[in-house]
Amino acid sequence: MDKLAKAAAAFGVSLNDEQLGRFRRYYELLEAGSKTANLTGAHGWERVREELFIRSLRLLAPAPGGHLSSAQWLNERKVIDVGAGAGIPGLVLKLALPGMSLVLLDSNHKKTAFLRSAVAELGLDDVKVLTGRAEEVAWQANHRERYEVAVSRGVARLCELAELVLPFVIPGGTAIIPKGQGAELEIREGQFAIETMGGLPPIAQEVTSPGAAPGDTIVYILKVRPTPYDYPRRTGLPHQRPLLRTNEPG
């Protein structure tokens, strides 16, 4: 657990024995849950620690420009993880920052059942698990533009993720989306969708440490205007017809 504690410390987070115990228990739950549900492709403590836990903690890297300044700031925010899967990165961030208010959203019933069980087993407060599609939940009054921060580790392109994630974020809030290295083209491609959803041009930061996993490009999107009420479009359209500058919305 020393490597995990040192990784958190790199971002100013001191994990106590209780938190480290919860990380260990979360790992055990992931291993057990993966036997009946497709939770993650990473197995074994070292891979889970490096690829899931420490890589999620990289989202705590201070953003350029200062609008997202510290783990302490994030610890006090209302956060939604869109497409939470097995809880990566949202549940990892909650374990490190217990003051965070967190909603975990996923459309897969097996994964949300796992998340509910894990949240209860880990004894976490102020965490809610929702089963649903982002395109539908984002229209609900108690979720539309209600979150100061949205995170998503989804494998979709940024032009799709912008439409799925930014409708949840309040004007003045931030979306934090980790992508792989070499994401420059995807970021340029996604700028039209981001602008359409009310966001400023994204800020990207390469984060290669701590940990032994490949580096990440952390994309920060500051939302400055309400999302138009045309968005998100009906289920499936953000994927089938992502908003590109050459496309007509539909």
N, C-alpha and C positions, 0 to 999 in steps of 0.2 A: 504493500500500500504506500510505501515511501515515494515511489515515482509519481503516483497519483497526487499525493499531498504536495510534492514539489511542483508539479504542473499547475495546480491551483494557486500555489503561492506565487508563481510567476505573474499572476494577474491580481495579486493582492488579496487572495482569498485564503484564509486559514481554516483548514478542515480539522474539526476536533474528532475525538475517538468515536463519538456517536455517529457523526456524518460518514466517517470512513467505514464504520460497521454497516451503515445503510447502503453504501456503494457495494460492499462485499455481498450483502443480501440481494441487492438488485441484480448483480451478476448471476447469483445462484438462481434467481427467478427467471432470468433470461435463458439460461441453459436448460432449465426444466421446461419452460414454456415452449422453447423451440422444438421440443420433441413432438408436440401436437399441433403447433401452428408455425407458419413460416415467418418468424419474427426478425431474424437477422442471419446474415451469412457468416458473421464473425463468431467463432467459438473458441473456448479456452481463455483463461484469465488474461494472458499477455495480449492476445489479439483484441479482446473486448476492451481492455484498459486503453490500448493505444488507438484503435480505430473508432471506438464509440465514445468512451469516456473522455479521454484527453482531447480528442479531436473536437468534441462538443464544447469543452472548456475554452477552446480557441476563440469561440464567439465572444469571450470576455475581453479580447484584445481591444484597447481603446481605439475608437475610430478616428481617422484623420479629420481635422476640422473642429473637433471638440464637442459636437452635438450629442455624442454618446461617449461619456467621459470615463466611466469606471464601473467595476463590478458592484460597487456600493450603490451607484445610481440604479443599476438594473435590479438590484435586490429589493427596491421599493416600488417597482413598476407592476402594472397589470399586463400580463403577457399571454399570448395565444400561440400554440405550436400547431401549424396547419399541416396536416398529413403527418401526424406524430408517430405513426407506426408503433414501434415498441417503446417509444418514449425518448427517442434521439432526435434533436438535442434537448427538448423541453424538460424531461424528467431529470436529466443529468444536471441541467442548470438549477432546477429546483433543489436538488440534493446539495448543491454547492451554495445556493443562495436561498435559505429557507424563508426569508421575508417576502419572496416573490409570490404574487398571486397568479396562478397558472390555470389555463384551460388547454386540454389536450384534445385535439379534433382529428378524427380519422373516420373513413367510410367503411373500414373493414371491421365487421362485428367481432371476429376472433381477436383482433388486435386490441380493440377497445375493451373487450372482456378481460384480456390480460392486463391492460393498464389499470382498470378498476381494481383488480385483485392486487396488483403490485402497489398501488397507492395505499390501499388498506393495510397490506402487509408491512409496508415501510413506515406506517404511522404518520403520513404527511397531511398537514392541514392546508386549507385554502387551495386545493387542487380539484378541478372538475373535469370529468371525461365525457366527451360528446361523440356520439356516432352519427355521422352524416357527411354529405358532400359539401365541400366549401362553397360551391356555386349556389347551394340552397340555404345553408346556415347563414351566409353573409347577408341574406335578405331579412333575417329575423331581427326585430328591433332591439333585442337585448344583446345582440352580437355585432350588428353593423356599426362600424366606427366607434367601438367601445374599448379598444385596447391601445395602450401606449406603445407597446412593442409587439410585433409579430415575428416569429421565426419559422423557418421551414427548411428542412433538409431534403426536400423532394428532388427527384431525379429529372423532373420536367425542365424544359428550357425556361430561361428567365422571362421571356415574353409571355409564357403561359402562367408562370408563378405570380407575376405581377398582378394579373387579373384575379387570381385565387386568393392572394394574401392581402393586398392593399385595401380592399373594401372593409377589412376588419379594423384597420388602423385609424385612430383619430387624426384629424389635421394637427400637425405638430408632433406626431408620433413617428416611429421608425420601424421599418422592416429590416431584419438582418437575415441574410440568406447566404449560407456557405456554398461555394462552388469549387470545382477542382482548379488546379493551376492551368493557366492558358485559357482563361475564360473571356478574354478581351472581345472576341467576335460576338459571343453570346451576349455580353453586356451591351455592346453597341446595338445589336439586333433588338434588345429588350427595351431600349430607351423610349420608343414610341408608346408601347403599352404602359410603361411606368408613368410617362407624362399624361396619358389619357386617364389613368387611375388617380391622378392628383399628386404625383411624386416629382421631386426634383431629379435632375440627372444623378445617377447612382455614383457613390464613392466606393472604390474597390481597394482592398488592402491585401497584399500577399502575407500570409501567416504560415511560417514553416516550422515553428516550434511553439511550445514544447512538444515532446513526444517524438516517436520514430516513424509515425505515419506520414504518407506523402503530404506535401504542403497544400494549403487551401487558399482560395481567393474569397475573402469575406466581403460580401456586397452589402452596403448600407444604403437604404433608401429613405430619405426624409420626406414625409408626406406633408404638403402645404395647403392642399385644397381638398374639399370633399370629393369623393368618388361620384361621378355622374350616375343618375338612377337608371341608366341603361345597362349598368354593370354590377356584378358579373352577369354574363349571358347564361343562357340555360345550360344545364348539365351536359358536359362533353364538348361544347363549342370552344372553350378556351384551349383545349387540346387539338381539336380538329381544325379550327381556324384561328390560330393565335394572332393577336393584334400586331401586325407589322406595318411599317409605313406605307407599303404598297397595297395594303388591304383596305377594303371598306368594311366598317363594323357591320355585324349582322348576327 
